[in-house]
Amino acid sequence: MDDDTLSRAFAALADPTRRDLVSRLTLGDATVGELAAPYAMSLQAVSKHITVLESAGLVTRRRDAQRRPVHLDAEVLGELTRWIDRHRLAAETRLSRLDAVLRDATHHDPDLHDPSSTDTPERTP
């Protein structure tokens, strides 16, 4: 997934209504009318949200006789998840290294983890 596509997908998901639409589409395909039912907004407004999700590659619309169901592209969600996981793992690795350095430092200097050895005076309420 290129940066532009990634940016469009995250921008589309920044809106709570669009996130809710995506959540509902994980249960199965639905028409715009079905998706609009629980909202206090027009079909046109929901359709605009769907268009944003479609432009981001998160959903597709196909013709099924008289219906045009909206379909969630789970592969794109998988790509977003992989991007997030890659960065989460990198951050966790960095924090693990920091934890190891701090453990090593406190092991060599017991005063670093002994609260009674502090030089700061106690506060009284």
N, C-alpha and C positions, 0 to 999 in steps of 0.2 A: 504494500500500500504506500503510495507516494505521499509526501508531506501535504500537498494540496488536498488530496482526498481525505487524509487523516484530519486536517483542519476543518473541512466541510462536515465531516461526520461528528466531530466533537462539538462544533458550533450548532449543528442541528440538535444534538442531544442536550445542549445547554438549556433549552426551553422545557419546563416541566410538563406541558401538554404533550409535546412530542415524545418525551421520555415515557409518559403514560401510554401513548399510542403504541410505542414499541413494545412496552410490557404487555399490553393487551394482544398485540399481534404474535407474541410468543405462544399464545394459546391456539392460534390458527388464523387463517386468512379471514378477512372481513371486508365488507363494502364500506364506502365512505359513510353511507347512511347508518350502518351498524356501528361504525366507530364514533360517529357524531352523537349518537343517542344519549349518552350520559352527560354531555356538555351543554352548558347554557350558551351556545354559540351557533352560528349558522352553518349549514352544510358547506357554504363557500369558505368560511374561515377554517373549518377542519380540512377541507380540500387543499387550502394553502399550506397548512402544516404538513399534509401528506406530500405535497410537491417539494417542500424543503427536504423531507426525509428521502424522497426519490432522487433529488439532485445530489444528495450526499451518498447515494448508493445503498442506503439502508433498507429501502423497500422498492418493490416493483408493482406495477399494476398490469393485469392481463385481462383479456376478454374471455369470459366464460359464459357463452350464450348471451343473455341479456345483462348479466352481472359483470362488473369490473372489480373483482376482489383485489385487495391490497395484500401483498405477500412480503413478509419480513425475510431479508437475506441474512440468514444466520452466519454465513461465511464472513460477511463484513463485520458482524459483531465479534466473531472469533478473531479477526485481525486486530480489532481494537483491544480485545482482551489480551492478545499476545503482546501488543505494544505496551500496555499498562503493566503486564507481568514482567516484561523485560526490564522496565524502569524500576518497578518495585523490588525486583531481585537485586538490581545494582545498588539501590539504596540500602537494602537489608545487608548486603555484603559489606558496604562501607560502614554501617553501624556496628556490625559484628567485629570488624577490624578495630573500631574505636573501643568497643567493649573489651576486647583482648588487651589493647594498650592500657586501658584504665585498670583492668584486673592486674596486669603485670606491674603497673606503677604502684598500686595499693599493696601488692604483695611485697614489694621492695621497700615501701615507706608506710609502715603501719599507722602513722599519724594521719595519713590521708583518709582513712576510713574509720577512725576512732573519734566519735563526736565529743568525747570528754577532753580531747587534746586541742580543742579549738582555742584560738587566741582572742576570739570576740567575746565581750562580756555578755552575761545573760541579761535578757530584757525582763523587766518587771512590768506587769500590767498596770 
